[in-house]
Amino acid sequence: MTPGAPARDADSSAASVLRNGNFLRLWLAQLVTQVGGNMVLYGLTVLIYSATNSNAAVSVLLLTFLVPAVIFSAVAGVYVDRWDRRLVLIVTNLLRAAAFTAIFFVQDQILLVYLLNIFISTVTTF
């Protein structure tokens, strides 16, 4: 080691963090959830555009996903810090799964898709 160089602790690397089985499972679950949620959002943009041929309708869809996250993120953080984190993860993922399933059945009704997307965004914030 070079004199004056900072000491590198072997346990501070990213690989050592991922060796923690509980953290790895949580991280992988979050990764799958994020990828799946973003795939659905992409699919919804295609669905909305196909149904309306309107860029504005797609913009509204994206706003229904982004605006609730901005509005509720500070409040959600306060509550999540006080609640059982495992329960929050389980309940929010179940609610999101139910809402994604509902979107599949109401895909022809754009207003309901928007409302469900607002719900999904709000639950995702938690």
N, CA, C and O atoms as a GROMACS GRO file, in nm:
protein
  504
    1MET      N    1   0.085  -0.117   0.000
    1MET     CA    2   0.000   0.000   0.000
    1MET      C    3   0.089   0.123   0.000
    1MET      O    4   0.193   0.126   0.066
    2THR      N    5   0.049   0.224  -0.074
    2THR     CA    6   0.125   0.348  -0.084
    2THR      C    7   0.107   0.430   0.043
    2THR      O    8  -0.005   0.444   0.092
    3PRO      N    9   0.217   0.485   0.096
    3PRO     CA   10   0.202   0.569   0.215
    3PRO      C   11   0.111   0.689   0.186
    3PRO      O   12   0.123   0.751   0.080
    4GLY      N   13   0.024   0.719   0.276
    4GLY     CA   14  -0.069   0.831   0.262
    4GLY      C   15  -0.197   0.796   0.187
    4GLY      O   16  -0.291   0.875   0.186
    5ALA      N   17  -0.202   0.679   0.125
    5ALA     CA   18  -0.323   0.638   0.054
    5ALA      C   19  -0.426   0.588   0.155
    5ALA      O   20  -0.390   0.526   0.255
    6PRO      N   21  -0.552   0.616   0.130
    6PRO     CA   22  -0.653   0.570   0.225
    6PRO      C   23  -0.660   0.418   0.229
    6PRO      O   24  -0.649   0.351   0.126
    7ALA      N   25  -0.678   0.365   0.346
    7ALA     CA   26  -0.690   0.220   0.362
    7ALA      C   27  -0.823   0.175   0.305
    7ALA      O   28  -0.926   0.237   0.329
    8ARG      N   29  -0.821   0.065   0.231
    8ARG     CA   30  -0.944   0.012   0.172
    8ARG      C   31  -0.987  -0.108   0.254
    8ARG      O   32  -0.917  -0.209   0.261
    9ASP      N   33  -1.101  -0.096   0.313
    9ASP     CA   34  -1.156  -0.204   0.394
    9ASP      C   35  -1.227  -0.302   0.301
    9ASP      O   36  -1.314  -0.261   0.224
   10ALA      N   37  -1.193  -0.428   0.306
   10ALA     CA   38  -1.252  -0.529   0.217
   10ALA      C   39  -1.402  -0.542   0.237
   10ALA      O   40  -1.473  -0.580   0.144
   11ASP      N   41  -1.452  -0.512   0.356
   11ASP     CA   42  -1.595  -0.526   0.382
   11ASP      C   43  -1.677  -0.405   0.340
   11ASP      O   44  -1.799  -0.404   0.358
   12SER      N   45  -1.614  -0.303   0.284
   12SER     CA   46  -1.688  -0.183   0.245
   12SER      C   47  -1.724  -0.183   0.096
   12SER      O   48  -1.783  -0.087   0.048
   13SER      N   49  -1.690  -0.287   0.024
   13SER     CA   50  -1.721  -0.291  -0.119
   13SER      C   51  -1.867  -0.328  -0.142
   13SER      O   52  -1.935  -0.382  -0.055
   14ALA      N   53  -1.912  -0.298  -0.262
   14ALA     CA   54  -2.050  -0.331  -0.299
   14ALA      C   55  -2.072  -0.481  -0.299
   14ALA      O   56  -2.179  -0.528  -0.263
   15ALA      N   57  -1.971  -0.556  -0.339
   15ALA     CA   58  -1.984  -0.702  -0.343
   15ALA      C   59  -2.008  -0.759  -0.203
   15ALA      O   60  -2.083  -0.855  -0.187
   16SER      N   61  -1.944  -0.700  -0.105
   16SER     CA   62  -1.964  -0.752   0.032
   16SER      C   63  -2.105  -0.723   0.081
   16SER      O   64  -2.161  -0.802   0.157
   17VAL      N   65  -2.161  -0.612   0.038
   17VAL     CA   66  -2.300  -0.581   0.076
   17VAL      C   67  -2.395  -0.681   0.013
   17VAL      O   68  -2.490  -0.727   0.076
   18LEU      N   69  -2.369  -0.715  -0.113
   18LEU     CA   70  -2.456  -0.810  -0.183
   18LEU      C   71  -2.440  -0.953  -0.133
   18LEU      O   72  -2.524  -1.038  -0.163
   19ARG      N   73  -2.335  -0.981  -0.057
   19ARG     CA   74  -2.320  -1.113   0.004
   19ARG      C   75  -2.416  -1.134   0.120
   19ARG      O   76  -2.439  -1.247   0.163
   20ASN      N   77  -2.471  -1.026   0.172
   20ASN     CA   78  -2.572  -1.035   0.278
   20ASN      C   79  -2.701  -1.087   0.213
   20ASN      O   80  -2.764  -1.016   0.135
   21GLY      N   81  -2.740  -1.210   0.247
   21GLY     CA   82  -2.853  -1.275   0.182
   21GLY      C   83  -2.983  -1.198   0.193
   21GLY      O   84  -3.057  -1.187   0.095
   22ASN      N   85  -3.013  -1.145   0.311
   22ASN     CA   86  -3.137  -1.070   0.329
   22ASN      C   87  -3.139  -0.945   0.243
   22ASN      O   88  -3.239  -0.914   0.179
   23PHE      N   89  -3.026  -0.872   0.242
   23PHE     CA   90  -3.020  -0.751   0.161
   23PHE      C   91  -3.029  -0.785   0.013
   23PHE      O   92  -3.097  -0.716  -0.063
   24LEU      N   93  -2.961  -0.891  -0.029
   24LEU     CA   94  -2.964  -0.930  -0.170
   24LEU      C   95  -3.105  -0.963  -0.215
   24LEU      O   96  -3.148  -0.920  -0.322
   25ARG      N   97  -3.179  -1.037  -0.134
   25ARG     CA   98  -3.318  -1.070  -0.169
   25ARG      C   99  -3.403  -0.944  -0.177
   25ARG      O  100  -3.484  -0.929  -0.268
   26LEU      N  101  -3.387  -0.853  -0.082
   26LEU     CA  102  -3.462  -0.727  -0.084
   26LEU      C  103  -3.426  -0.647  -0.208
   26LEU      O  104  -3.514  -0.593  -0.275
   27TRP      N  105  -3.298  -0.638  -0.238
   27TRP     CA  106  -3.251  -0.561  -0.352
   27TRP      C  107  -3.304  -0.620  -0.482
   27TRP      O  108  -3.348  -0.546  -0.570
   28LEU      N  109  -3.300  -0.752  -0.496
   28LEU     CA  110  -3.350  -0.816  -0.617
   28LEU      C  111  -3.501  -0.799  -0.631
   28LEU      O  112  -3.551  -0.777  -0.741
   29ALA      N  113  -3.573  -0.808  -0.521
   29ALA     CA  114  -3.718  -0.787  -0.526
   29ALA      C  115  -3.749  -0.645  -0.570
   29ALA      O  116  -3.841  -0.623  -0.649
   30GLN      N  117  -3.674  -0.549  -0.519
   30GLN     CA  118  -3.696  -0.410  -0.558
   30GLN      C  119  -3.660  -0.390  -0.705
   30GLN      O  120  -3.729  -0.317  -0.776
   31LEU      N  121  -3.554  -0.454  -0.751
   31LEU     CA  122  -3.515  -0.444  -0.891
   31LEU      C  123  -3.624  -0.498  -0.982
   31LEU      O  124  -3.660  -0.434  -1.081
   32VAL      N  125  -3.676  -0.615  -0.949
   32VAL     CA  126  -3.782  -0.676  -1.030
   32VAL      C  127  -3.906  -0.588  -1.029
   32VAL      O  128  -3.971  -0.569  -1.132
   33THR      N  129  -3.940  -0.534  -0.913
   33THR     CA  130  -4.056  -0.446  -0.900
   33THR      C  131  -4.041  -0.321  -0.986
   33THR      O  132  -4.135  -0.282  -1.056
   34GLN      N  133  -3.925  -0.258  -0.982
   34GLN     CA  134  -3.902  -0.137  -1.060
   34GLN      C  135  -3.905  -0.166  -1.211
   34GLN      O  136  -3.967  -0.091  -1.287
   35VAL      N  137  -3.839  -0.273  -1.252
   35VAL     CA  138  -3.838  -0.307  -1.395
   35VAL      C  139  -3.980  -0.339  -1.442
   35VAL      O  140  -4.024  -0.291  -1.546
   36GLY      N  141  -4.051  -0.419  -1.365
   36GLY     CA  142  -4.188  -0.454  -1.402
   36GLY      C  143  -4.280  -0.333  -1.407
   36GLY      O  144  -4.359  -0.318  -1.500
   37GLY      N  145  -4.270  -0.247  -1.307
   37GLY     CA  146  -4.353  -0.126  -1.305
   37GLY      C  147  -4.326  -0.035  -1.423
   37GLY      O  148  -4.418   0.022  -1.481
   38ASN      N  149  -4.199  -0.020  -1.458
   38ASN     CA  150  -4.164   0.065  -1.571
   38ASN      C  151  -4.204   0.001  -1.704
   38ASN      O  152  -4.237   0.071  -1.799
   39MET      N  153  -4.201  -0.131  -1.711
   39MET     CA  154  -4.249  -0.199  -1.832
   39MET      C  155  -4.399  -0.176  -1.850
   39MET      O  156  -4.447  -0.154  -1.961
   40VAL      N  157  -4.473  -0.180  -1.739
   40VAL     CA  158  -4.617  -0.154  -1.747
   40VAL      C  159  -4.642  -0.010  -1.790
   40VAL      O  160  -4.730   0.015  -1.873
   41LEU      N  161  -4.566   0.084  -1.736
   41LEU     CA  162  -4.584   0.224  -1.775
   41LEU      C  163  -4.556   0.242  -1.925
   41LEU      O  164  -4.627   0.314  -1.993
   42TYR      N  165  -4.452   0.176  -1.974
   42TYR     CA  166  -4.424   0.182  -2.117
   42TYR      C  167  -4.540   0.121  -2.197
   42TYR      O  168  -4.584   0.179  -2.296
   43GLY      N  169  -4.589   0.006  -2.152
   43GLY     CA  170  -4.702  -0.057  -2.220
   43GLY      C  171  -4.825   0.034  -2.219
   43GLY      O  172  -4.900   0.039  -2.317
   44LEU      N  173  -4.846   0.104  -2.108
   44LEU     CA  174  -4.959   0.196  -2.101
   44LEU      C  175  -4.944   0.313  -2.198
   44LEU      O  176  -5.042   0.360  -2.256
   45THR      N  177  -4.821   0.359  -2.216
   45THR     CA  178  -4.803   0.468  -2.313
   45THR      C  179  -4.838   0.422  -2.454
   45THR      O  180  -4.899   0.495  -2.531
   46VAL      N  181  -4.800   0.299  -2.486
   46VAL     CA  182  -4.835   0.244  -2.617
   46VAL      C  183  -4.986   0.226  -2.627
   46VAL      O  184  -5.045   0.261  -2.729
   47LEU      N  185  -5.048   0.174  -2.522
   47LEU     CA  186  -5.192   0.152  -2.521
   47LEU      C  187  -5.268   0.284  -2.536
   47LEU      O  188  -5.361   0.294  -2.617
   48ILE      N  189  -5.229   0.384  -2.459
   48ILE     CA  190  -5.298   0.514  -2.465
   48ILE      C  191  -5.281   0.578  -2.602
   48ILE      O  192  -5.377   0.630  -2.658
   49TYR      N  193  -5.160   0.574  -2.655
   49TYR     CA  194  -5.139   0.633  -2.786
   49TYR      C  195  -5.217   0.558  -2.894
   49TYR      O  196  -5.274   0.620  -2.984
   50SER      N  197  -5.219   0.426  -2.885
   50SER     CA  198  -5.294   0.347  -2.984
   50SER      C  199  -5.443   0.376  -2.978
   50SER      O  200  -5.511   0.379  -3.080
   51ALA      N  201  -5.494   0.398  -2.857
   51ALA     CA  202  -5.637   0.421  -2.840
   51ALA      C  203  -5.677   0.562  -2.879
   51ALA      O  204  -5.789   0.584  -2.925
   52THR      N  205  -5.586   0.659  -2.861
   52THR     CA  206  -5.624   0.799  -2.880
   52THR      C  207  -5.552   0.870  -2.995
   52THR      O  208  -5.600   0.972  -3.044
   53ASN      N  209  -5.438   0.816  -3.037
   53ASN     CA  210  -5.351   0.885  -3.134
   53ASN      C  211  -5.319   1.027  -3.089
   53ASN      O  212  -5.310   1.119  -3.171
   54SER      N  213  -5.303   1.044  -2.960
   54SER     CA  214  -5.281   1.177  -2.904
   54SER      C  215  -5.158   1.178  -2.813
   54SER      O  216  -5.148   1.102  -2.717
   55ASN      N  217  -5.065   1.266  -2.849
   55ASN     CA  218  -4.949   1.283  -2.763
   55ASN      C  219  -4.989   1.345  -2.629
   55ASN      O  220  -4.927   1.318  -2.526
   56ALA      N  221  -5.091   1.429  -2.632
   56ALA     CA  222  -5.139   1.491  -2.508
   56ALA      C  223  -5.193   1.387  -2.411
   56ALA      O  224  -5.171   1.398  -2.290
   57ALA      N  225  -5.262   1.287  -2.462
   57ALA     CA  226  -5.315   1.181  -2.375
   57ALA      C  227  -5.201   1.102  -2.311
   57ALA      O  228  -5.211   1.062  -2.195
   58VAL      N  229  -5.094   1.080  -2.386
   58VAL     CA  230  -4.976   1.012  -2.330
   58VAL      C  231  -4.911   1.101  -2.225
   58VAL      O  232  -4.866   1.051  -2.121
   59SER      N  233  -4.905   1.230  -2.250
   59SER     CA  234  -4.848   1.324  -2.152
   59SER      C  235  -4.928   1.324  -2.023
   59SER      O  236  -4.871   1.329  -1.915
   60VAL      N  237  -5.061   1.318  -2.035
   60VAL     CA  238  -5.145   1.311  -1.916
   60VAL      C  239  -5.116   1.182  -1.839
   60VAL      O  240  -5.109   1.184  -1.716
   61LEU      N  241  -5.098   1.072  -1.909
   61LEU     CA  242  -5.064   0.946  -1.844
   61LEU      C  243  -4.935   0.961  -1.764
   61LEU      O  244  -4.929   0.920  -1.648
   62LEU      N  245  -4.833   1.018  -1.823
   62LEU     CA  246  -4.706   1.035  -1.753
   62LEU      C  247  -4.720   1.130  -1.635
   62LEU      O  248  -4.657   1.110  -1.531
   63LEU      N  249  -4.802   1.233  -1.650
   63LEU     CA  250  -4.826   1.324  -1.537
   63LEU      C  251  -4.901   1.254  -1.425
   63LEU      O  252  -4.877   1.281  -1.307
   64THR      N  253  -4.993   1.164  -1.460
   64THR     CA  254  -5.065   1.091  -1.354
   64THR      C  255  -4.972   0.998  -1.278
   64THR      O  256  -5.005   0.954  -1.167
   65PHE      N  257  -4.857   0.968  -1.334
   65PHE     CA  258  -4.758   0.887  -1.263
   65PHE      C  259  -4.660   0.973  -1.184
   65PHE      O  260  -4.619   0.936  -1.074
   66LEU      N  261  -4.621   1.087  -1.240
   66LEU     CA  262  -4.517   1.169  -1.178
   66LEU      C  263  -4.568   1.264  -1.069
   66LEU      O  264  -4.505   1.278  -0.964
   67VAL      N  265  -4.681   1.327  -1.093
   67VAL     CA  266  -4.730   1.429  -0.999
   67VAL      C  267  -4.763   1.371  -0.861
   67VAL      O  268  -4.721   1.429  -0.761
   68PRO      N  269  -4.836   1.260  -0.850
   68PRO     CA  270  -4.860   1.205  -0.716
   68PRO      C  271  -4.732   1.170  -0.641
   68PRO      O  272  -4.724   1.188  -0.519
   69ALA      N  273  -4.631   1.122  -0.712
   69ALA     CA  274  -4.504   1.088  -0.648
   69ALA      C  275  -4.440   1.213  -0.588
   69ALA      O  276  -4.386   1.209  -0.478
   70VAL      N  277  -4.446   1.323  -0.659
   70VAL     CA  278  -4.388   1.448  -0.609
   70VAL      C  279  -4.469   1.501  -0.491
   70VAL      O  280  -4.412   1.545  -0.391
   71ILE      N  281  -4.600   1.496  -0.502
   71ILE     CA  282  -4.687   1.551  -0.397
   71ILE      C  283  -4.678   1.470  -0.268
   71ILE      O  284  -4.671   1.528  -0.160
   72PHE      N  285  -4.679   1.338  -0.279
   72PHE     CA  286  -4.690   1.254  -0.160
   72PHE      C  287  -4.557   1.203  -0.105
   72PHE      O  288  -4.556   1.139   0.001
   73SER      N  289  -4.446   1.228  -0.171
   73SER     CA  290  -4.320   1.166  -0.128
   73SER      C  291  -4.278   1.211   0.012
   73SER      O  292  -4.232   1.128   0.090
   74ALA      N  293  -4.291   1.337   0.046
   74ALA     CA  294  -4.251   1.384   0.179
   74ALA      C  295  -4.340   1.324   0.288
   74ALA      O  296  -4.291   1.282   0.392
   75VAL      N  297  -4.469   1.321   0.262
   75VAL     CA  298  -4.563   1.265   0.360
   75VAL      C  299  -4.542   1.114   0.374
   75VAL      O  300  -4.544   1.061   0.485
   76ALA      N  301  -4.523   1.047   0.262
   76ALA     CA  302  -4.504   0.901   0.266
   76ALA      C  303  -4.381   0.865   0.347
   76ALA      O  304  -4.383   0.768   0.423
   77GLY      N  305  -4.275   0.941   0.332
   77GLY     CA  306  -4.153   0.913   0.407
   77GLY      C  307  -4.173   0.919   0.557
   77GLY      O  308  -4.117   0.837   0.630
   78VAL      N  309  -4.252   1.014   0.603
   78VAL     CA  310  -4.280   1.027   0.746
   78VAL      C  311  -4.354   0.904   0.798
   78VAL      O  312  -4.319   0.849   0.902
   79TYR      N  313  -4.456   0.862   0.724
   79TYR     CA  314  -4.534   0.747   0.770
   79TYR      C  315  -4.456   0.617   0.761
   79TYR      O  316  -4.463   0.534   0.852
   80VAL      N  317  -4.382   0.598   0.652
   80VAL     CA  318  -4.308   0.473   0.634
   80VAL      C  319  -4.203   0.458   0.743
   80VAL      O  320  -4.175   0.346   0.786
   81ASP      N  321  -4.145   0.568   0.788
   81ASP     CA  322  -4.047   0.560   0.897
   81ASP      C  323  -4.110   0.512   1.027
   81ASP      O  324  -4.041   0.458   1.113
   82ARG      N  325  -4.239   0.532   1.042
   82ARG     CA  326  -4.308   0.494   1.165
   82ARG      C  327  -4.374   0.357   1.158
   82ARG      O  328  -4.404   0.298   1.261
   83TRP      N  329  -4.395   0.306   1.040
   83TRP     CA  330  -4.462   0.178   1.022
   83TRP      C  331  -4.361   0.066   1.006
   83TRP      O  332  -4.242   0.090   0.985
   84ASP      N  333  -4.408  -0.056   1.016
   84ASP     CA  334  -4.326  -0.174   0.992
   84ASP      C  335  -4.291  -0.181   0.843
   84ASP      O  336  -4.380  -0.192   0.759
   85ARG      N  337  -4.164  -0.174   0.812
   85ARG     CA  338  -4.120  -0.166   0.672
   85ARG      C  339  -4.158  -0.290   0.591
   85ARG      O  340  -4.194  -0.279   0.474
   86ARG      N  341  -4.149  -0.405   0.653
   86ARG     CA  342  -4.188  -0.528   0.582
   86ARG      C  343  -4.335  -0.525   0.543
   86ARG      O  344  -4.372  -0.558   0.431
   87LEU      N  345  -4.417  -0.484   0.638
   87LEU     CA  346  -4.561  -0.477   0.611
   87LEU      C  347  -4.590  -0.376   0.500
   87LEU      O  348  -4.674  -0.401   0.414
   88VAL      N  349  -4.521  -0.263   0.503
   88VAL     CA  350  -4.540  -0.162   0.398
   88VAL      C  351  -4.502  -0.219   0.263
   88VAL      O  352  -4.575  -0.200   0.165
   89LEU      N  353  -4.389  -0.288   0.254
   89LEU     CA  354  -4.347  -0.347   0.127
   89LEU      C  355  -4.448  -0.449   0.076
   89LEU      O  356  -4.481  -0.451  -0.043
   90ILE      N  357  -4.495  -0.533   0.164
   90ILE     CA  358  -4.590  -0.637   0.123
   90ILE      C  359  -4.722  -0.577   0.078
   90ILE      O  360  -4.773  -0.609  -0.029
   91VAL      N  361  -4.777  -0.488   0.161
   91VAL     CA  362  -4.908  -0.428   0.130
   91VAL      C  363  -4.901  -0.344   0.003
   91VAL      O  364  -4.989  -0.354  -0.083
   92THR      N  365  -4.797  -0.262  -0.011
   92THR     CA  366  -4.790  -0.178  -0.130
   92THR      C  367  -4.772  -0.261  -0.257
   92THR      O  368  -4.831  -0.229  -0.360
   93ASN      N  369  -4.693  -0.366  -0.250
   93ASN     CA  370  -4.677  -0.450  -0.370
   93ASN      C  371  -4.805  -0.526  -0.404
   93ASN      O  372  -4.836  -0.544  -0.522
   94LEU      N  373  -4.880  -0.569  -0.303
   94LEU     CA  374  -5.008  -0.634  -0.330
   94LEU      C  375  -5.109  -0.536  -0.389
   94LEU      O  376  -5.182  -0.570  -0.482
   95LEU      N  377  -5.113  -0.414  -0.336
   95LEU     CA  378  -5.204  -0.312  -0.390
   95LEU      C  379  -5.167  -0.277  -0.533
   95LEU      O  380  -5.254  -0.262  -0.619
   96ARG      N  381  -5.038  -0.264  -0.560
   96ARG     CA  382  -4.994  -0.234  -0.696
   96ARG      C  383  -5.030  -0.348  -0.791
   96ARG      O  384  -5.074  -0.323  -0.903
   97ALA      N  385  -5.012  -0.472  -0.747
   97ALA     CA  386  -5.046  -0.587  -0.831
   97ALA      C  387  -5.195  -0.587  -0.863
   97ALA      O  388  -5.234  -0.613  -0.977
   98ALA      N  389  -5.277  -0.557  -0.764
   98ALA     CA  390  -5.422  -0.551  -0.787
   98ALA      C  391  -5.457  -0.440  -0.885
   98ALA      O  392  -5.542  -0.458  -0.972
   99ALA      N  393  -5.393  -0.325  -0.871
   99ALA     CA  394  -5.422  -0.212  -0.961
   99ALA      C  395  -5.374  -0.242  -1.103
   99ALA      O  396  -5.443  -0.209  -1.199
  100PHE      N  397  -5.256  -0.304  -1.116
  100PHE     CA  398  -5.209  -0.342  -1.250
  100PHE      C  399  -5.303  -0.441  -1.314
  100PHE      O  400  -5.329  -0.434  -1.434
  101THR      N  401  -5.354  -0.534  -1.236
  101THR     CA  402  -5.451  -0.630  -1.288
  101THR      C  403  -5.579  -0.560  -1.331
  101THR      O  404  -5.636  -0.592  -1.436
  102ALA      N  405  -5.624  -0.464  -1.251
  102ALA     CA  406  -5.745  -0.388  -1.286
  102ALA      C  407  -5.726  -0.311  -1.416
  102ALA      O  408  -5.818  -0.301  -1.496
  103ILE      N  409  -5.606  -0.256  -1.437
  103ILE     CA  410  -5.580  -0.183  -1.562
  103ILE      C  411  -5.599  -0.276  -1.682
  103ILE      O  412  -5.648  -0.234  -1.787
  104PHE      N  413  -5.560  -0.401  -1.668
  104PHE     CA  414  -5.575  -0.497  -1.777
  104PHE      C  415  -5.722  -0.509  -1.818
  104PHE      O  416  -5.752  -0.526  -1.936
  105PHE      N  417  -5.812  -0.500  -1.721
  105PHE     CA  418  -5.955  -0.518  -1.750
  105PHE      C  419  -6.024  -0.391  -1.794
  105PHE      O  420  -6.131  -0.398  -1.856
  106VAL      N  421  -5.967  -0.274  -1.765
  106VAL     CA  422  -6.033  -0.148  -1.801
  106VAL      C  423  -5.952  -0.070  -1.905
  106VAL      O  424  -5.966   0.051  -1.916
  107GLN      N  425  -5.870  -0.139  -1.981
  107GLN     CA  426  -5.778  -0.071  -2.072
  107GLN      C  427  -5.849   0.013  -2.179
  107GLN      O  428  -5.787   0.102  -2.237
  108ASP      N  429  -5.976  -0.015  -2.206
  108ASP     CA  430  -6.050   0.063  -2.305
  108ASP      C  431  -6.102   0.195  -2.248
  108ASP      O  432  -6.140   0.285  -2.323
  109GLN      N  433  -6.104   0.207  -2.117
  109GLN     CA  434  -6.158   0.326  -2.051
  109GLN      C  435  -6.042   0.411  -1.999
  109GLN      O  436  -5.989   0.387  -1.891
  110ILE      N  437  -6.005   0.508  -2.078
  110ILE     CA  438  -5.884   0.586  -2.053
  110ILE      C  439  -5.890   0.657  -1.918
  110ILE      O  440  -5.789   0.662  -1.848
  111LEU      N  441  -6.004   0.711  -1.880
  111LEU     CA  442  -6.015   0.780  -1.752
  111LEU      C  443  -5.986   0.686  -1.636
  111LEU      O  444  -5.918   0.724  -1.540
  112LEU      N  445  -6.036   0.563  -1.643
  112LEU     CA  446  -6.008   0.466  -1.537
  112LEU      C  447  -5.860   0.428  -1.535
  112LEU      O  448  -5.803   0.405  -1.429
  113VAL      N  449  -5.798   0.420  -1.651
  113VAL     CA  450  -5.655   0.393  -1.657
  113VAL      C  451  -5.579   0.506  -1.587
  113VAL      O  452  -5.487   0.481  -1.510
  114TYR      N  453  -5.619   0.630  -1.613
  114TYR     CA  454  -5.555   0.744  -1.546
  114TYR      C  455  -5.573   0.736  -1.394
  114TYR      O  456  -5.478   0.757  -1.319
  115LEU      N  457  -5.695   0.706  -1.351
  115LEU     CA  458  -5.720   0.700  -1.206
  115LEU      C  459  -5.641   0.586  -1.141
  115LEU      O  460  -5.585   0.604  -1.032
  116LEU      N  461  -5.636   0.473  -1.206
  116LEU     CA  462  -5.558   0.362  -1.152
  116LEU      C  463  -5.409   0.394  -1.152
  116LEU      O  464  -5.336   0.353  -1.062
  117ASN      N  465  -5.365   0.467  -1.252
  117ASN     CA  466  -5.224   0.507  -1.256
  117ASN      C  467  -5.190   0.604  -1.142
  117ASN      O  468  -5.082   0.596  -1.085
  118ILE      N  469  -5.282   0.694  -1.110
  118ILE     CA  470  -5.263   0.782  -0.995
  118ILE      C  471  -5.254   0.699  -0.867
  118ILE      O  472  -5.168   0.725  -0.782
  119PHE      N  473  -5.340   0.601  -0.853
  119PHE     CA  474  -5.337   0.514  -0.736
  119PHE      C  475  -5.205   0.439  -0.727
  119PHE      O  476  -5.144   0.431  -0.620
  120ILE      N  477  -5.160   0.383  -0.839
  120ILE     CA  478  -5.034   0.308  -0.843
  120ILE      C  479  -4.918   0.399  -0.806
  120ILE      O  480  -4.830   0.360  -0.730
  121SER      N  481  -4.917   0.518  -0.859
  121SER     CA  482  -4.809   0.612  -0.829
  121SER      C  483  -4.806   0.648  -0.681
  121SER      O  484  -4.699   0.655  -0.620
  122THR      N  485  -4.924   0.670  -0.624
  122THR     CA  486  -4.932   0.705  -0.482
  122THR      C  487  -4.885   0.588  -0.395
  122THR      O  488  -4.808   0.608  -0.301
  123VAL      N  489  -4.929   0.469  -0.427
  123VAL     CA  490  -4.888   0.352  -0.349
  123VAL      C  491  -4.738   0.326  -0.367
  123VAL      O  492  -4.670   0.290  -0.271
  124THR      N  493  -4.688   0.346  -0.488
  124THR     CA  494  -4.545   0.326  -0.513
  124THR      C  495  -4.460   0.422  -0.430
  124THR      O  496  -4.351   0.387  -0.387
  125THR      N  497  -4.511   0.541  -0.408
  125THR     CA  498  -4.439   0.640  -0.327
  125THR      C  499  -4.416   0.587  -0.187
  125THR      O  500  -4.313   0.616  -0.126
  126PHE      N  501  -4.510   0.510  -0.135
  126PHE     CA  502  -4.493   0.452  -0.002
  126PHE      C  503  -4.397   0.336  -0.006
  126PHE      O  504  -4.370   0.274   0.097
   0.00000   0.00000   0.00000
